[in-house]
Amino acid sequence: MKKVRQIAAVIGIILLFGMYAVTFIAAMGRSDTARSLFLGSLACTVLVPVFLYVLLLAAKVIKPDKSPVVDTIIFDVGGVLVDFPWIRYPYMIDISDDAREYIMEHVIECGIWAECDLGNESFEALVQKFIALGPQYAEEIRELIETMYTCITVKPFTESWIRGLKNKGYRVYILSNWSQHAYEKCTENGVLDFTRLTDGCLWSFTVHERKPDTQIYRTLLEKYKIDPKRAVFIDDNPENISAARKCGIGGILYESYEKTVARLADIGVRV
């Protein structure tokens, strides 16, 4: 749209200067035609801008700033808006090789993480469940669980992406599996400050539901009065995208910022 305006402005300037130049040259001959040309150029001084304005309006209708179909963008957080290398985190802390090997094999991908996201138990109760997986490494496992949030960092494009969508008139929401402990710590250290730019957030631990359970999507839709047919959900997990589609929400599997922006553009959403 910006390029269209620039082209229209250049055309308008050329036309106006052209008319005045012709009028000036004709006026030097002192003919009756000169008066007509002069009056014509004055009229065009008004008509040409009006004509160009109409063209711009038509261009905006043909290629509007905001998609006529999608009005809501829903983001996952981990892996999309923030980097959360939790699988690699045991290599980032100072523990013995034996403890690290045990944690990678028995702790890092166990089912207790899903329980953390649901928020049905206290943090200490969950820590004890993790420790029970390897009591001989209780100290190392506790350190892992208590400090894992420190490896979370905001991606460089996150804020500008959200601001760009908001400036275009889209509603932006967060739907993410998140533990209460990580949420509280990341709120304290400012990692989640970008969420203030959104229209609302639904964290799994607050409703005791988690993706890919379809109920959490329905909870989001109901809470914020979102029309699923006009919404698109962005997540890096194929299961979560599939669950969103079951609820009538469009889905885009996040692979990279550039690919996701291109996919959004394909359905008429531009930042």
C-alpha positions as YAML, in Angstrom:
chain: A
units: angstrom
residues:
- id: 1
  name: MET
  ca: [0.00, 0.00, 0.00]
- id: 2
  name: LYS
  ca: [2.85, 2.37, 0.78]
- id: 3
  name: LYS
  ca: [4.36, 1.76, -2.65]
- id: 4
  name: VAL
  ca: [0.99, 2.44, -4.32]
- id: 5
  name: ARG
  ca: [0.75, 5.79, -2.52]
- id: 6
  name: GLN
  ca: [4.25, 6.74, -3.61]
- id: 7
  name: ILE
  ca: [3.54, 5.89, -7.25]
- id: 8
  name: ALA
  ca: [0.24, 7.79, -7.16]
- id: 9
  name: ALA
  ca: [1.95, 10.86, -5.67]
- id: 10
  name: VAL
  ca: [4.62, 10.86, -8.40]
- id: 11
  name: ILE
  ca: [1.97, 10.52, -11.14]
- id: 12
  name: GLY
  ca: [-0.01, 13.39, -9.65]
- id: 13
  name: ILE
  ca: [3.04, 15.67, -9.49]
- id: 14
  name: ILE
  ca: [3.99, 14.87, -13.09]
- id: 15
  name: LEU
  ca: [0.46, 15.55, -14.34]
- id: 16
  name: LEU
  ca: [0.15, 18.85, -12.52]
- id: 17
  name: PHE
  ca: [3.55, 20.13, -13.58]
- id: 18
  name: GLY
  ca: [2.83, 19.01, -17.14]
- id: 19
  name: MET
  ca: [-0.42, 20.95, -17.26]
- id: 20
  name: TYR
  ca: [1.14, 24.09, -15.84]
- id: 21
  name: ALA
  ca: [4.04, 23.87, -18.29]
- id: 22
  name: VAL
  ca: [1.65, 23.56, -21.25]
- id: 23
  name: THR
  ca: [-0.42, 26.46, -19.94]
- id: 24
  name: PHE
  ca: [2.66, 28.64, -19.51]
- id: 25
  name: ILE
  ca: [3.93, 27.93, -23.01]
- id: 26
  name: ALA
  ca: [0.49, 28.53, -24.54]
- id: 27
  name: ALA
  ca: [0.04, 31.76, -22.57]
- id: 28
  name: MET
  ca: [3.14, 33.18, -24.21]
- id: 29
  name: GLY
  ca: [1.27, 33.11, -27.54]
- id: 30
  name: ARG
  ca: [-1.58, 35.22, -26.06]
- id: 31
  name: SER
  ca: [-4.23, 33.09, -27.70]
- id: 32
  name: ASP
  ca: [-7.76, 32.30, -26.53]
- id: 33
  name: THR
  ca: [-6.59, 28.73, -26.10]
- id: 34
  name: ALA
  ca: [-4.22, 29.85, -23.35]
- id: 35
  name: ARG
  ca: [-7.11, 31.07, -21.19]
- id: 36
  name: SER
  ca: [-8.94, 27.77, -21.64]
- id: 37
  name: LEU
  ca: [-5.83, 25.79, -20.81]
- id: 38
  name: PHE
  ca: [-5.17, 27.91, -17.75]
- id: 39
  name: LEU
  ca: [-8.73, 27.38, -16.46]
- id: 40
  name: GLY
  ca: [-8.43, 23.70, -17.28]
- id: 41
  name: SER
  ca: [-5.24, 23.38, -15.31]
- id: 42
  name: LEU
  ca: [-6.83, 25.08, -12.31]
- id: 43
  name: ALA
  ca: [-9.74, 22.66, -12.49]
- id: 44
  name: CYS
  ca: [-7.36, 19.71, -12.69]
- id: 45
  name: THR
  ca: [-5.53, 20.99, -9.62]
- id: 46
  name: VAL
  ca: [-8.66, 19.91, -7.76]
- id: 47
  name: LEU
  ca: [-9.77, 16.99, -9.93]
- id: 48
  name: VAL
  ca: [-6.45, 15.15, -10.20]
- id: 49
  name: PRO
  ca: [-5.96, 14.74, -6.40]
- id: 50
  name: VAL
  ca: [-9.59, 13.64, -6.08]
- id: 51
  name: PHE
  ca: [-9.08, 11.11, -8.88]
- id: 52
  name: LEU
  ca: [-5.91, 9.78, -7.26]
- id: 53
  name: TYR
  ca: [-7.66, 9.53, -3.89]
- id: 54
  name: VAL
  ca: [-10.38, 7.42, -5.49]
- id: 55
  name: LEU
  ca: [-7.68, 5.17, -6.98]
- id: 56
  name: LEU
  ca: [-6.12, 4.72, -3.54]
- id: 57
  name: LEU
  ca: [-9.48, 3.82, -2.02]
- id: 58
  name: ALA
  ca: [-10.04, 1.28, -4.78]
- id: 59
  name: ALA
  ca: [-6.57, -0.19, -4.18]
- id: 60
  name: LYS
  ca: [-7.33, -0.52, -0.49]
- id: 61
  name: VAL
  ca: [-10.57, -2.36, -1.22]
- id: 62
  name: ILE
  ca: [-8.80, -4.69, -3.65]
- id: 63
  name: LYS
  ca: [-5.86, -5.26, -1.28]
- id: 64
  name: PRO
  ca: [-6.98, -4.22, 2.22]
- id: 65
  name: ASP
  ca: [-4.58, -3.82, 5.13]
- id: 66
  name: LYS
  ca: [-6.47, -6.42, 7.12]
- id: 67
  name: SER
  ca: [-7.63, -9.83, 5.93]
- id: 68
  name: PRO
  ca: [-11.42, -9.88, 5.34]
- id: 69
  name: VAL
  ca: [-11.47, -13.52, 6.53]
- id: 70
  name: VAL
  ca: [-9.13, -13.74, 9.56]
- id: 71
  name: ASP
  ca: [-9.44, -11.27, 12.42]
- id: 72
  name: THR
  ca: [-7.75, -13.20, 15.26]
- id: 73
  name: ILE
  ca: [-4.25, -14.65, 15.66]
- id: 74
  name: ILE
  ca: [-3.59, -17.13, 18.49]
- id: 75
  name: PHE
  ca: [0.01, -17.88, 19.45]
- id: 76
  name: ASP
  ca: [1.65, -20.70, 21.32]
- id: 77
  name: VAL
  ca: [4.62, -19.40, 23.35]
- id: 78
  name: GLY
  ca: [7.39, -21.98, 23.77]
- id: 79
  name: GLY
  ca: [9.18, -22.58, 20.48]
- id: 80
  name: VAL
  ca: [7.21, -19.82, 18.72]
- id: 81
  name: LEU
  ca: [7.57, -16.55, 20.63]
- id: 82
  name: VAL
  ca: [10.30, -17.67, 23.03]
- id: 83
  name: ASP
  ca: [13.19, -20.11, 22.87]
- id: 84
  name: PHE
  ca: [12.84, -22.78, 25.55]
- id: 85
  name: PRO
  ca: [15.61, -25.38, 25.08]
- id: 86
  name: TRP
  ca: [14.48, -27.52, 28.00]
- id: 87
  name: ILE
  ca: [15.72, -30.75, 26.45]
- id: 88
  name: ARG
  ca: [19.26, -29.31, 26.33]
- id: 89
  name: TYR
  ca: [19.06, -27.68, 29.74]
- id: 90
  name: PRO
  ca: [20.79, -30.52, 31.64]
- id: 91
  name: TYR
  ca: [23.90, -29.64, 29.62]
- id: 92
  name: MET
  ca: [23.67, -26.00, 30.75]
- id: 93
  name: ILE
  ca: [23.91, -26.64, 34.48]
- id: 94
  name: ASP
  ca: [26.90, -27.71, 36.54]
- id: 95
  name: ILE
  ca: [26.14, -31.31, 37.49]
- id: 96
  name: SER
  ca: [28.10, -34.55, 37.22]
- id: 97
  name: ASP
  ca: [28.13, -36.55, 34.02]
- id: 98
  name: ASP
  ca: [26.46, -39.47, 35.78]
- id: 99
  name: ALA
  ca: [23.63, -37.28, 37.04]
- id: 100
  name: ARG
  ca: [23.24, -35.68, 33.61]
- id: 101
  name: GLU
  ca: [23.06, -39.04, 31.88]
- id: 102
  name: TYR
  ca: [20.49, -40.32, 34.36]
- id: 103
  name: ILE
  ca: [18.36, -37.17, 34.04]
- id: 104
  name: MET
  ca: [18.43, -37.31, 30.23]
- id: 105
  name: GLU
  ca: [17.31, -40.94, 30.29]
- id: 106
  name: HIS
  ca: [14.74, -40.91, 33.09]
- id: 107
  name: VAL
  ca: [13.64, -37.34, 33.83]
- id: 108
  name: ILE
  ca: [13.84, -34.92, 30.94]
- id: 109
  name: GLU
  ca: [11.00, -36.45, 28.90]
- id: 110
  name: CYS
  ca: [8.89, -38.12, 31.56]
- id: 111
  name: GLY
  ca: [5.14, -37.62, 31.84]
- id: 112
  name: ILE
  ca: [5.35, -35.51, 35.00]
- id: 113
  name: TRP
  ca: [6.00, -32.41, 32.87]
- id: 114
  name: ALA
  ca: [2.43, -32.62, 31.60]
- id: 115
  name: GLU
  ca: [1.24, -32.63, 35.21]
- id: 116
  name: CYS
  ca: [3.22, -29.42, 35.80]
- id: 117
  name: ASP
  ca: [1.29, -27.76, 32.96]
- id: 118
  name: LEU
  ca: [-2.05, -28.76, 34.49]
- id: 119
  name: GLY
  ca: [-1.35, -27.02, 37.80]
- id: 120
  name: ASN
  ca: [-3.32, -29.49, 39.90]
- id: 121
  name: GLU
  ca: [-0.56, -29.99, 42.48]
- id: 122
  name: SER
  ca: [1.80, -27.74, 44.41]
- id: 123
  name: PHE
  ca: [5.26, -27.11, 43.01]
- id: 124
  name: GLU
  ca: [6.94, -28.95, 45.87]
- id: 125
  name: ALA
  ca: [4.72, -32.00, 45.36]
- id: 126
  name: LEU
  ca: [5.76, -32.09, 41.72]
- id: 127
  name: VAL
  ca: [9.44, -31.71, 42.61]
- id: 128
  name: GLN
  ca: [9.12, -34.71, 44.91]
- id: 129
  name: LYS
  ca: [7.61, -36.73, 42.07]
- id: 130
  name: PHE
  ca: [10.60, -35.90, 39.89]
- id: 131
  name: ILE
  ca: [13.03, -36.76, 42.68]
- id: 132
  name: ALA
  ca: [11.32, -40.11, 43.15]
- id: 133
  name: LEU
  ca: [12.49, -41.01, 39.64]
- id: 134
  name: GLY
  ca: [16.10, -40.99, 40.88]
- id: 135
  name: PRO
  ca: [16.51, -40.35, 44.63]
- id: 136
  name: GLN
  ca: [20.27, -40.79, 44.35]
- id: 137
  name: TYR
  ca: [20.34, -37.58, 42.30]
- id: 138
  name: ALA
  ca: [17.82, -35.63, 44.37]
- id: 139
  name: GLU
  ca: [19.95, -32.48, 44.57]
- id: 140
  name: GLU
  ca: [20.65, -32.36, 40.84]
- id: 141
  name: ILE
  ca: [17.02, -33.06, 39.90]
- id: 142
  name: ARG
  ca: [15.79, -30.31, 42.23]
- id: 143
  name: GLU
  ca: [18.23, -27.83, 40.71]
- id: 144
  name: LEU
  ca: [17.01, -28.77, 37.24]
- id: 145
  name: ILE
  ca: [13.32, -28.34, 38.08]
- id: 146
  name: GLU
  ca: [13.74, -25.15, 40.09]
- id: 147
  name: THR
  ca: [15.94, -23.31, 37.58]
- id: 148
  name: MET
  ca: [14.83, -24.57, 34.18]
- id: 149
  name: TYR
  ca: [12.91, -21.34, 33.52]
- id: 150
  name: THR
  ca: [16.27, -19.49, 33.31]
- id: 151
  name: CYS
  ca: [16.93, -20.93, 29.83]
- id: 152
  name: ILE
  ca: [13.84, -19.20, 28.39]
- id: 153
  name: THR
  ca: [14.60, -16.20, 26.14]
- id: 154
  name: VAL
  ca: [12.32, -14.03, 24.01]
- id: 155
  name: LYS
  ca: [12.86, -14.27, 20.26]
- id: 156
  name: PRO
  ca: [14.06, -11.03, 18.62]
- id: 157
  name: PHE
  ca: [10.98, -10.62, 16.41]
- id: 158
  name: THR
  ca: [8.31, -11.36, 19.03]
- id: 159
  name: GLU
  ca: [7.31, -7.84, 20.09]
- id: 160
  name: SER
  ca: [7.43, -6.34, 16.59]
- id: 161
  name: TRP
  ca: [5.37, -9.26, 15.27]
- id: 162
  name: ILE
  ca: [2.63, -8.74, 17.84]
- id: 163
  name: ARG
  ca: [2.70, -4.94, 17.44]
- id: 164
  name: GLY
  ca: [2.50, -5.26, 13.67]
- id: 165
  name: LEU
  ca: [-0.58, -7.46, 13.86]
- id: 166
  name: LYS
  ca: [-2.22, -5.19, 16.43]
- id: 167
  name: ASN
  ca: [-1.53, -2.12, 14.28]
- id: 168
  name: LYS
  ca: [-3.33, -3.83, 11.40]
- id: 169
  name: GLY
  ca: [-6.39, -4.31, 13.59]
- id: 170
  name: TYR
  ca: [-6.04, -8.00, 14.44]
- id: 171
  name: ARG
  ca: [-6.86, -9.41, 17.83]
- id: 172
  name: VAL
  ca: [-3.93, -11.37, 19.30]
- id: 173
  name: TYR
  ca: [-4.14, -14.04, 22.00]
- id: 174
  name: ILE
  ca: [-1.84, -16.50, 23.78]
- id: 175
  name: LEU
  ca: [-2.69, -20.18, 24.30]
- id: 176
  name: SER
  ca: [0.15, -22.11, 25.90]
- id: 177
  name: ASN
  ca: [0.95, -25.09, 28.09]
- id: 178
  name: TRP
  ca: [2.83, -23.54, 31.00]
- id: 179
  name: SER
  ca: [3.60, -24.43, 34.60]
- id: 180
  name: GLN
  ca: [2.75, -21.99, 37.37]
- id: 181
  name: HIS
  ca: [6.34, -21.99, 38.64]
- id: 182
  name: ALA
  ca: [7.78, -21.05, 35.23]
- id: 183
  name: TYR
  ca: [5.06, -18.44, 34.72]
- id: 184
  name: GLU
  ca: [5.71, -16.74, 38.05]
- id: 185
  name: LYS
  ca: [9.50, -16.71, 37.59]
- id: 186
  name: CYS
  ca: [9.30, -15.47, 33.99]
- id: 187
  name: THR
  ca: [6.84, -12.77, 35.01]
- id: 188
  name: GLU
  ca: [9.24, -11.63, 37.73]
- id: 189
  name: ASN
  ca: [12.25, -11.44, 35.40]
- id: 190
  name: GLY
  ca: [10.33, -9.75, 32.58]
- id: 191
  name: VAL
  ca: [10.60, -12.54, 30.00]
- id: 192
  name: LEU
  ca: [6.83, -12.51, 29.52]
- id: 193
  name: ASP
  ca: [6.44, -8.74, 29.26]
- id: 194
  name: PHE
  ca: [5.49, -9.08, 25.58]
- id: 195
  name: THR
  ca: [2.20, -10.71, 26.62]
- id: 196
  name: ARG
  ca: [0.97, -7.29, 27.76]
- id: 197
  name: LEU
  ca: [0.70, -6.36, 24.09]
- id: 198
  name: THR
  ca: [-1.90, -9.07, 23.47]
- id: 199
  name: ASP
  ca: [-5.67, -9.02, 23.96]
- id: 200
  name: GLY
  ca: [-5.55, -11.93, 26.38]
- id: 201
  name: CYS
  ca: [-3.74, -15.07, 27.50]
- id: 202
  name: LEU
  ca: [-4.82, -18.54, 28.51]
- id: 203
  name: TRP
  ca: [-2.16, -20.52, 30.36]
- id: 204
  name: SER
  ca: [-2.82, -24.21, 30.91]
- id: 205
  name: PHE
  ca: [-2.12, -24.15, 34.66]
- id: 206
  name: THR
  ca: [-4.86, -21.54, 35.23]
- id: 207
  name: VAL
  ca: [-7.65, -23.72, 33.83]
- id: 208
  name: HIS
  ca: [-6.19, -27.18, 34.58]
- id: 209
  name: GLU
  ca: [-6.41, -28.09, 30.90]
- id: 210
  name: ARG
  ca: [-3.65, -28.49, 28.36]
- id: 211
  name: LYS
  ca: [-3.09, -28.90, 24.65]
- id: 212
  name: PRO
  ca: [-3.78, -31.06, 22.71]
- id: 213
  name: ASP
  ca: [-6.96, -31.61, 24.75]
- id: 214
  name: THR
  ca: [-9.61, -29.83, 22.67]
- id: 215
  name: GLN
  ca: [-11.32, -28.49, 25.80]
- id: 216
  name: ILE
  ca: [-8.64, -25.83, 26.34]
- id: 217
  name: TYR
  ca: [-9.31, -24.46, 22.84]
- id: 218
  name: ARG
  ca: [-13.03, -24.28, 23.56]
- id: 219
  name: THR
  ca: [-12.26, -22.53, 26.84]
- id: 220
  name: LEU
  ca: [-10.23, -19.91, 24.97]
- id: 221
  name: LEU
  ca: [-12.93, -19.38, 22.33]
- id: 222
  name: GLU
  ca: [-15.63, -18.96, 24.97]
- id: 223
  name: LYS
  ca: [-13.60, -16.74, 27.29]
- id: 224
  name: TYR
  ca: [-12.67, -14.22, 24.61]
- id: 225
  name: LYS
  ca: [-15.71, -14.62, 22.32]
- id: 226
  name: ILE
  ca: [-13.54, -15.70, 19.39]
- id: 227
  name: ASP
  ca: [-15.14, -16.87, 16.14]
- id: 228
  name: PRO
  ca: [-13.09, -20.01, 15.29]
- id: 229
  name: LYS
  ca: [-13.80, -19.58, 11.57]
- id: 230
  name: ARG
  ca: [-12.00, -16.22, 11.66]
- id: 231
  name: ALA
  ca: [-9.08, -17.32, 13.84]
- id: 232
  name: VAL
  ca: [-5.74, -18.96, 13.11]
- id: 233
  name: PHE
  ca: [-3.56, -20.76, 15.66]
- id: 234
  name: ILE
  ca: [0.24, -20.89, 15.41]
- id: 235
  name: ASP
  ca: [2.08, -23.69, 17.23]
- id: 236
  name: ASP
  ca: [5.25, -25.74, 16.70]
- id: 237
  name: ASN
  ca: [3.56, -29.03, 17.65]
- id: 238
  name: PRO
  ca: [1.56, -30.84, 14.92]
- id: 239
  name: GLU
  ca: [-0.72, -32.47, 17.53]
- id: 240
  name: ASN
  ca: [-1.73, -29.07, 18.87]
- id: 241
  name: ILE
  ca: [-2.48, -27.81, 15.36]
- id: 242
  name: SER
  ca: [-4.61, -30.87, 14.67]
- id: 243
  name: ALA
  ca: [-6.57, -30.31, 17.90]
- id: 244
  name: ALA
  ca: [-7.19, -26.66, 16.97]
- id: 245
  name: ARG
  ca: [-8.57, -27.69, 13.59]
- id: 246
  name: LYS
  ca: [-10.95, -30.12, 15.30]
- id: 247
  name: CYS
  ca: [-12.39, -27.07, 17.05]
- id: 248
  name: GLY
  ca: [-12.82, -25.23, 13.75]
- id: 249
  name: ILE
  ca: [-9.74, -23.01, 14.19]
- id: 250
  name: GLY
  ca: [-7.32, -22.59, 11.30]
- id: 251
  name: GLY
  ca: [-3.82, -23.80, 12.08]
- id: 252
  name: ILE
  ca: [-0.29, -23.02, 10.95]
- id: 253
  name: LEU
  ca: [2.58, -25.26, 12.02]
- id: 254
  name: TYR
  ca: [5.44, -23.00, 13.09]
- id: 255
  name: GLU
  ca: [8.77, -23.84, 11.45]
- id: 256
  name: SER
  ca: [10.34, -20.38, 11.31]
- id: 257
  name: TYR
  ca: [9.27, -16.75, 11.53]
- id: 258
  name: GLU
  ca: [9.75, -16.21, 7.78]
- id: 259
  name: LYS
  ca: [7.76, -19.29, 6.77]
- id: 260
  name: THR
  ca: [4.95, -18.48, 9.18]
- id: 261
  name: VAL
  ca: [4.64, -14.89, 7.97]
- id: 262
  name: ALA
  ca: [4.51, -16.22, 4.40]
- id: 263
  name: ARG
  ca: [1.78, -18.71, 5.36]
- id: 264
  name: LEU
  ca: [-0.20, -15.93, 7.02]
- id: 265
  name: ALA
  ca: [0.17, -13.80, 3.89]
- id: 266
  name: ASP
  ca: [-1.27, -16.68, 1.84]
- id: 267
  name: ILE
  ca: [-4.55, -16.31, 3.78]
- id: 268
  name: GLY
  ca: [-4.49, -12.52, 3.60]
- id: 269
  name: VAL
  ca: [-2.84, -11.71, 6.94]
- id: 270
  name: ARG
  ca: [-0.02, -9.18, 6.69]
- id: 271
  name: VAL
  ca: [2.08, -7.71, 9.48]
...
